[in-house]
Amino acid sequence: MPKLKSICVYCGSSNEVKPGYLELARALGRQMAQKDLRLVYGGGGVGLMGACARAVHEAGGEVLGVMPRFLLQKERVFEDVEHVIVDDMHTRKQMMFDESDAFIVLPGGIGTLEEAVEMLSWARLGLHAKPMAFLDEDGFWSPFFELMDHIIEGKFTPEEFKSCLVHVSTPEAAIAALNDRIVVMND
C-alpha cells in the first residue's frame, strides 16, 4: 500500500503576516516530523517557509530546501538543513515536484498560488496524480475554492477533478487527507 514519505509545502516568504499563519506553519512542521514525513520546500529561512522548516528540523525531521540562485538574498537559505541551489525557478519547481509524494499549500501570495496552480494544471493534464491539501485556519483559501467551483460549474474542469485537492483547517487533517488520497489515486 502506498505511503506518504515526502510532502512539498508551498507557502509565503513574508515575515509581515498574521502571527497565526506563522504558528500554523510551525504546527505543520512539528506534525510532519512526528509522522516521519520529509519536508520539501523552497529553501528559505523567512516567513512561513522558514517557520515550517525550522519546526521540522527542531523536531528531528528531515528537510530538503530548493533555492534558486537569484533568491538567495531575498529568501535567505535556511543553512541548518539540506539544501540545493539551482539556477532558476523552473528547476526549483521540477525538483520540488520530483522529490515529493503530495503537496500542502499554506497561506501565501502570488508565488504560492502560482506553484499550487501549476501542480493542479499538471494533474489536470494527467502528468501526475499527487494529491494537494490547502491548509488554513481562517478561510484564507476559501475564495480559491469558490473559484474552483465556478470553473467546474462553467464546465471548464470536470467535477471529479476536485478529488485531487482538499481544503482543511489543521495539519493533522491535511496529512490524513493526503494519505487517503494517495492510496485511492495509486490503486
C-alpha positions as CSV (number, residue, x, y, z in Angstrom):
1,M,0.0,0.0,0.0
2,P,1.5,3.4,-1.0
3,K,2.6,5.6,1.9
4,L,3.5,9.3,2.0
5,K,7.2,9.8,2.7
6,S,7.7,13.3,1.5
7,I,5.5,16.4,1.2
8,C,6.2,19.6,-0.7
9,V,4.9,22.6,1.2
10,Y,4.1,25.8,-0.7
11,C,3.8,28.9,1.4
12,G,4.6,32.6,1.8
13,S,8.1,34.0,2.5
14,S,6.9,37.2,4.2
15,N,7.6,37.8,7.9
16,E,5.0,40.6,7.9
17,V,1.9,38.3,8.1
18,K,-0.5,37.4,10.9
19,P,1.3,35.6,13.7
20,G,-1.3,32.8,13.4
21,Y,-0.1,31.9,9.9
22,L,3.5,31.5,11.2
23,E,2.2,29.3,14.0
24,L,0.2,27.2,11.6
25,A,3.4,26.7,9.6
26,R,5.3,25.6,12.8
27,A,2.4,23.3,13.8
28,L,2.5,21.7,10.3
29,G,6.3,21.3,10.6
30,R,6.0,19.6,14.0
31,Q,3.3,17.3,12.7
32,M,5.3,16.3,9.7
33,A,8.4,15.5,11.8
34,Q,6.2,13.5,14.2
35,K,4.8,11.5,11.3
36,D,8.3,11.0,9.8
37,L,7.4,12.9,6.7
38,R,10.2,14.8,4.9
39,L,9.6,18.4,4.1
40,V,10.4,19.6,0.6
41,Y,10.2,23.3,0.3
42,G,11.6,26.4,-1.3
43,G,14.7,26.6,0.9
44,G,14.1,30.0,2.5
45,G,14.6,30.9,6.1
46,V,12.0,33.6,6.2
47,G,8.2,33.8,6.5
48,L,6.1,30.6,6.7
49,M,8.8,28.8,4.8
50,G,11.4,29.4,7.5
51,A,8.9,28.7,10.3
52,C,7.8,25.3,8.8
53,A,11.4,24.2,8.1
54,R,12.7,25.2,11.5
55,A,9.9,23.3,13.2
56,V,10.5,20.1,11.2
57,H,14.3,20.4,11.9
58,E,13.9,21.2,15.6
59,A,11.6,18.2,16.0
60,G,14.2,15.9,14.4
61,G,12.6,15.7,11.0
62,E,14.2,15.6,7.5
63,V,14.1,18.7,5.3
64,L,15.1,19.4,1.7
65,G,15.2,23.1,0.6
66,V,15.5,24.0,-3.1
67,M,16.6,27.6,-3.7
68,P,17.2,29.4,-7.0
69,R,20.4,31.4,-7.0
70,F,18.6,34.7,-7.7
71,L,16.6,34.4,-4.5
72,L,19.5,33.8,-2.1
73,Q,19.5,37.3,-0.7
74,K,15.7,37.7,-0.6
75,E,14.6,34.4,0.9
76,R,17.9,33.6,2.8
77,V,18.6,29.9,2.7
78,F,18.0,28.1,6.0
79,E,21.5,26.7,6.3
80,D,20.8,24.2,9.1
81,V,19.1,21.8,6.7
82,E,19.9,20.0,3.5
83,H,19.5,22.4,0.6
84,V,20.2,22.5,-3.1
85,I,21.0,25.8,-5.0
86,V,19.6,25.7,-8.6
87,D,19.8,28.1,-11.5
88,D,16.2,29.1,-11.9
89,M,12.6,28.7,-10.8
90,H,11.8,26.0,-13.4
91,T,14.5,23.8,-12.0
92,R,13.3,24.6,-8.4
93,K,9.7,23.6,-9.1
94,Q,10.7,20.5,-11.0
95,M,13.0,19.3,-8.2
96,M,10.4,20.0,-5.6
97,F,7.8,18.0,-7.6
98,D,10.2,15.1,-8.2
99,E,11.2,14.9,-4.5
100,S,7.6,14.8,-3.1
101,D,4.6,12.5,-3.0
102,A,2.0,15.2,-2.3
103,F,1.5,18.9,-1.7
104,I,0.3,21.1,1.2
105,V,-0.4,24.8,0.4
106,L,-0.3,27.1,3.4
107,P,-1.3,30.8,3.1
108,G,0.9,32.8,0.8
109,G,1.0,35.3,-2.0
110,I,1.1,35.1,-5.8
111,G,4.2,32.8,-5.9
112,T,2.5,30.3,-3.6
113,L,-0.7,30.4,-5.7
114,E,1.3,30.1,-8.9
115,E,3.2,27.0,-7.7
116,A,0.0,25.3,-6.5
117,V,-2.0,26.1,-9.7
118,E,0.9,24.8,-11.8
119,M,0.8,21.5,-10.0
120,L,-3.0,21.4,-10.3
121,S,-2.6,22.1,-14.0
122,W,-0.2,19.2,-14.4
123,A,-2.6,17.0,-12.6
124,R,-5.5,18.1,-14.9
125,L,-3.3,17.3,-17.9
126,G,-2.6,13.8,-16.5
127,L,1.0,14.4,-15.8
128,H,0.8,13.3,-12.2
129,A,-1.7,12.1,-9.6
130,K,-0.2,13.6,-6.5
131,P,-2.8,15.0,-4.1
132,M,-2.9,18.5,-2.7
133,A,-4.3,20.0,0.5
134,F,-4.9,23.7,1.1
135,L,-4.4,24.4,4.8
136,D,-5.6,27.4,6.7
137,E,-7.5,28.1,10.0
138,D,-9.4,31.2,8.9
139,G,-10.8,30.5,5.4
140,F,-7.8,32.1,3.7
141,W,-8.2,29.7,0.7
142,S,-12.0,29.8,0.6
143,P,-12.1,32.3,-2.3
144,F,-9.8,29.9,-4.3
145,F,-12.3,27.0,-3.7
146,E,-15.2,29.3,-4.7
147,L,-13.3,30.0,-8.0
148,M,-12.7,26.2,-8.5
149,D,-16.4,25.6,-8.1
150,H,-17.1,28.4,-10.6
151,I,-14.7,26.9,-13.1
152,I,-16.3,23.4,-12.6
153,E,-19.9,24.9,-12.9
154,G,-18.7,26.5,-16.2
155,K,-17.7,23.1,-17.4
156,F,-14.0,24.1,-17.8
157,T,-13.0,21.4,-15.4
158,P,-14.8,18.2,-14.6
159,E,-16.4,17.7,-11.1
160,E,-14.2,14.7,-10.4
161,F,-11.1,16.9,-10.5
162,K,-12.0,18.1,-7.0
163,S,-11.0,14.6,-5.7
164,C,-7.3,15.5,-6.0
165,L,-7.5,18.5,-3.7
166,V,-9.0,19.4,-0.3
167,H,-9.4,22.4,2.0
168,V,-8.6,21.7,5.6
169,S,-8.0,23.6,8.8
170,T,-5.5,21.5,10.8
171,P,-2.1,19.9,9.9
172,E,-3.4,16.6,11.1
173,A,-6.4,16.8,8.7
174,A,-4.1,17.8,5.8
175,I,-1.8,14.8,6.3
176,A,-4.7,12.4,6.8
177,A,-6.4,13.7,3.6
178,L,-3.3,13.3,1.6
179,N,-2.8,9.8,2.9
180,D,-6.4,8.9,2.0
181,R,-6.0,10.4,-1.5
182,I,-2.6,8.9,-2.2
183,V,-4.0,5.4,-1.6
184,V,-7.0,6.0,-3.7
185,M,-5.1,7.7,-6.5
186,N,-2.4,5.0,-6.7
187,D,-4.8,2.0,-6.6
